[in-house]
Amino acid sequence: MSPQLRPLVLILALLATPALAQPADPVPAINATLDAVHDAASKADGNRYFGLYSKDAIYIGTDAAERWTIAEFRAYAEPYFAKGKGWTYRPRERHVVVTDNPCTCIAWFDELLDSESYGTSRGTGVMVLEEGQWKVAQYALTFPIPNDLAHGFTEQIKAFEAKK
């Protein structure tokens, strides 16, 4: 290669690098992680289940008192998993949004879930790209209440909390 072409080739290579470095669509990998979370929980596979969470993850359960670090949630769940008792939630619908500012390393999601125990529930959360793998950084499980029923349920919750 002639010495005059070397700077041009170098400039073109540098300009092409960001385009080549752009990750493929991360949504399929995020969906696979969330599907694996649900699968591991249904099989009471604690090691696999908790391996899908980031090291500083938070789990928010359906009760107002249930805000756990991942270590606290593991301490709660492991005795159930050890007995082969997991929980099964099947995703019915899921929405994922991946940020591109400042990187494509954070995403949030919401999903409607079906459960034999509870019927319709909703999971929401945040995913982070940690060491090349999408991990759950926060997961919140809720029971969506139809608006027409909400007042009755909130009155029951108020009455319950007043007894404490």
C-alpha positions in Angstrom: 0.0 0.0 0.0 1.3 3.4 -0.9 2.2 5.7 2.0 -0.3 8.3 0.7 -3.2 5.8 1.1 -2.4 4.7 4.6 -3.9 7.7 6.4 -7.1 7.4 4.3 -7.4 3.7 5.1 -6.8 4.4 8.8 -9.5 7.2 8.8 -12.0 4.9 7.0 -11.3 2.1 9.5 -11.8 4.4 12.4 -15.0 5.8 11.0 -16.4 2.3 10.3 -15.5 1.0 13.8 -18.5 2.5 15.7 -20.9 1.1 13.1 -19.4 -2.4 13.5 -19.3 -2.1 17.3 -23.1 -1.4 17.6 -24.6 -4.4 19.3 -27.3 -6.5 17.6 -30.8 -5.9 18.7 -30.7 -6.8 22.5 -34.4 -7.4 22.9 -34.2 -11.2 22.0 -31.4 -11.6 24.6 -33.5 -9.7 27.2 -36.5 -11.8 26.4 -34.4 -15.0 26.7 -33.2 -13.9 30.2 -36.7 -13.1 31.4 -38.0 -16.4 30.0 -35.1 -18.2 31.8 -36.0 -16.4 35.1 -39.6 -17.8 34.8 -38.4 -21.2 33.8 -35.9 -21.5 36.6 -38.5 -20.4 39.2 -41.0 -22.9 37.9 -38.4 -25.7 38.3 -37.3 -24.4 41.7 -33.7 -24.1 40.3 -32.3 -21.5 42.7 -28.8 -21.4 41.4 -30.0 -20.7 37.8 -32.7 -18.3 39.0 -30.5 -16.1 41.1 -27.7 -16.3 38.6 -30.0 -14.3 36.3 -30.1 -11.3 38.6 -27.4 -8.6 38.9 -25.2 -8.7 41.9 -27.1 -5.6 43.5 -30.6 -6.5 42.3 -33.8 -5.6 44.2 -36.9 -7.8 44.2 -40.2 -6.1 45.0 -43.0 -8.5 45.9 -46.8 -8.0 46.0 -46.9 -7.1 49.7 -45.9 -3.6 50.7 -43.3 -5.0 53.1 -41.6 -7.0 50.3 -38.6 -5.0 49.1 -35.6 -7.2 49.2 -32.0 -7.1 48.1 -31.2 -10.1 46.0 -29.4 -11.7 49.0 -32.5 -11.2 51.2 -34.8 -12.6 48.5 -32.5 -15.6 48.1 -32.7 -16.3 51.8 -36.5 -16.2 51.6 -36.8 -18.3 48.5 -34.1 -20.9 48.9 -36.0 -23.0 51.5 -38.9 -23.3 49.1 -36.6 -24.2 46.2 -34.8 -26.7 48.4 -38.1 -28.5 48.8 -38.7 -28.4 45.0 -41.4 -25.7 45.4 -41.1 -22.9 42.9 -43.6 -20.6 41.3 -44.9 -20.6 37.8 -45.7 -17.4 35.9 -46.2 -17.6 32.1 -45.6 -14.5 30.1 -48.7 -13.5 28.1 -47.4 -10.2 26.8 -44.2 -8.3 27.2 -42.8 -4.9 26.3 -39.1 -4.1 26.4 -37.5 -0.7 25.9 -33.7 -0.4 25.6 -32.0 2.9 26.2 -29.4 4.1 23.8 -28.3 7.0 26.1 -25.5 6.7 27.2 -25.3 3.1 26.1 -27.4 0.1 25.0 -26.8 -1.5 28.4 -30.0 -0.6 30.3 -33.5 -1.7 29.5 -36.9 -1.7 31.2 -39.8 -4.0 30.7 -43.3 -4.8 31.7 -45.1 -8.1 31.2 -48.5 -9.6 31.8 -48.2 -13.0 33.4 -50.6 -15.9 34.0 -50.4 -17.9 37.2 -52.5 -20.8 38.3 -52.3 -19.5 41.9 -53.1 -15.8 41.2 -54.4 -15.5 37.7 -53.3 -12.3 36.0 -50.3 -10.6 37.4 -47.8 -8.0 36.2 -44.0 -8.0 36.3 -42.1 -4.8 35.7 -38.4 -4.2 36.0 -35.0 -3.0 34.9 -32.4 -5.0 33.0 -28.7 -4.2 32.9 -25.9 -5.6 30.7 -23.5 -7.0 33.2 -20.3 -8.7 32.0 -21.8 -9.3 28.6 -25.0 -10.8 30.0 -28.5 -9.3 30.5 -29.4 -9.5 34.1 -32.4 -8.4 36.1 -31.5 -5.4 38.3 -35.0 -4.9 39.6 -38.1 -6.9 39.4 -41.5 -5.9 40.8 -44.5 -8.3 40.9 -48.0 -6.8 41.2 -51.6 -7.9 40.8 -53.3 -5.5 38.4 -56.7 -4.6 39.7 -59.4 -3.6 37.2 -60.4 0.1 37.8 -64.0 -0.9 38.4 -62.8 -3.1 41.4 -60.0 -0.9 42.7 -62.0 1.1 45.2 -63.3 -2.0 46.9 -59.9 -3.5 47.1 -58.2 -0.4 48.4 -60.9 -0.1 51.1 -60.0 -3.7 52.1 -56.3 -2.8 52.2 -56.9 0.3 54.3 -59.0 -1.7 56.8 -56.4 -4.4 57.0 -53.6 -1.9 57.6 -55.7 -0.2 60.2 -55.7 -3.4 62.3 -51.9 -3.6 62.4 
